[in-house]
Amino acid sequence: MASLLFIDFLLVFVALLLLGACLTALAQYTEAEAVLREAVEIRRKKLPSGDPNILPGLWRLGHCLLDQGKESECEEVMRHALSVVETSSLSDDWGVVPALLALCVHLNGGNASEVDTLIANSNQRPKNPFALSYVGEVQLLQCKWPEAETSLQRAVKVVEDEYGKNRPWIVRSLVCWESVVLVRATTAMQKACLAELLLFSIHRAFPLVIPLEGKHYWDRAS
């Protein structure tokens, strides 16, 4: 009976997680946050402290909070997630956690050396397209244009290697993802550079449709 109840709670957690992710993608943030907080609370009650199986819920919640502009709340959630990552031997692939935390710390005006340490932490783990995109956004906001390009190119390559090239949904995903980043860019230079990085990503998928010039925006601007 106890095992059945645990399975029931696991199914509820997964269902809430998927619903929260969908609501976040639809920009229905109030509903998404409530659903994801419920998912995390269910997982917290059923798992021992520090269990890495709570990480999917914490990450999705943090991402939802960041999209709402709640950087401080996101940072609090991701610091908790990072403590789980660092104390668990089963969470080596969770580079997305220090990457998202690095973005929150930067947006909150935190210590630059901590941001660099978190990025290095993320880069030491197996590559994840979300982690690479968070890192690319931090580098963009730091005006590190070539590094941002490299991170976003690697994110595209990870997706291509796993799912194949020239798939329209890859482009749609990149457009949706980087449009969010573009909104958070604070200067005309950042917006222009990000727009070109996004154009490069589309060119990767459809090289015959969208030709690109040889020089980058930041080279022309210097």
Secondary structure in CASP SS format (residue, H / E / C, confidence):
PFRMAT SS
TARGET T0000
AUTHOR 0000-0000-0000
METHOD secondary structure of the structure
MODEL  1
M C 1.00
A H 1.00
S H 1.00
L H 1.00
L H 1.00
F H 1.00
I H 1.00
D H 1.00
F H 1.00
L H 1.00
L H 1.00
V H 1.00
F H 1.00
V H 1.00
A H 1.00
L H 1.00
L H 1.00
L H 1.00
L H 1.00
G H 1.00
A H 1.00
C H 1.00
L H 1.00
T H 1.00
A H 1.00
L C 1.00
A C 1.00
Q C 1.00
Y H 1.00
T H 1.00
E H 1.00
A H 1.00
E H 1.00
A H 1.00
V H 1.00
L H 1.00
R H 1.00
E H 1.00
A H 1.00
V H 1.00
E H 1.00
I H 1.00
R H 1.00
R H 1.00
K H 1.00
K H 1.00
L C 1.00
P C 1.00
S C 1.00
G C 1.00
D C 1.00
P H 1.00
N H 1.00
I H 1.00
L H 1.00
P H 1.00
G H 1.00
L H 1.00
W H 1.00
R H 1.00
L H 1.00
G H 1.00
H H 1.00
C H 1.00
L H 1.00
L H 1.00
D H 1.00
Q C 1.00
G C 1.00
K C 1.00
E H 1.00
S H 1.00
E H 1.00
C H 1.00
E H 1.00
E H 1.00
V H 1.00
M H 1.00
R H 1.00
H H 1.00
A H 1.00
L H 1.00
S H 1.00
V H 1.00
V H 1.00
E H 1.00
T H 1.00
S C 1.00
S C 1.00
L C 1.00
S C 1.00
D C 1.00
D C 1.00
W C 1.00
G C 1.00
V H 1.00
V H 1.00
P H 1.00
A H 1.00
L H 1.00
L H 1.00
A H 1.00
L H 1.00
C H 1.00
V H 1.00
H H 1.00
L H 1.00
N C 1.00
G C 1.00
G C 1.00
N C 1.00
A H 1.00
S H 1.00
E H 1.00
V H 1.00
D H 1.00
T H 1.00
L H 1.00
I H 1.00
A H 1.00
N H 1.00
S H 1.00
N H 1.00
Q C 1.00
R C 1.00
P C 1.00
K C 1.00
N C 1.00
P H 1.00
F H 1.00
A H 1.00
L H 1.00
S H 1.00
Y H 1.00
V H 1.00
G H 1.00
E H 1.00
V H 1.00
Q H 1.00
L H 1.00
L H 1.00
Q C 1.00
C C 1.00
K C 1.00
W H 1.00
P H 1.00
E H 1.00
A H 1.00
E H 1.00
T H 1.00
S H 1.00
L H 1.00
Q H 1.00
R H 1.00
A H 1.00
V H 1.00
K H 1.00
V H 1.00
V H 1.00
E H 1.00
D H 1.00
E H 1.00
Y H 1.00
G C 1.00
K C 1.00
N C 1.00
R C 1.00
P H 1.00
W H 1.00
I H 1.00
V H 1.00
R H 1.00
S H 1.00
L H 1.00
V H 1.00
C H 1.00
W H 1.00
E H 1.00
S H 1.00
V H 1.00
V H 1.00
L H 1.00
V H 1.00
R H 1.00
A C 1.00
T C 1.00
T C 1.00
A H 1.00
M H 1.00
Q H 1.00
K H 1.00
A H 1.00
C H 1.00
L H 1.00
A H 1.00
E H 1.00
L H 1.00
L H 1.00
L H 1.00
F H 1.00
S H 1.00
I H 1.00
H H 1.00
R H 1.00
A H 1.00
F C 1.00
P C 1.00
L C 1.00
V C 1.00
I C 1.00
P C 1.00
L C 1.00
E C 1.00
G C 1.00
K C 1.00
H C 1.00
Y H 1.00
W H 1.00
D H 1.00
R H 1.00
A H 1.00
S C 1.00
END
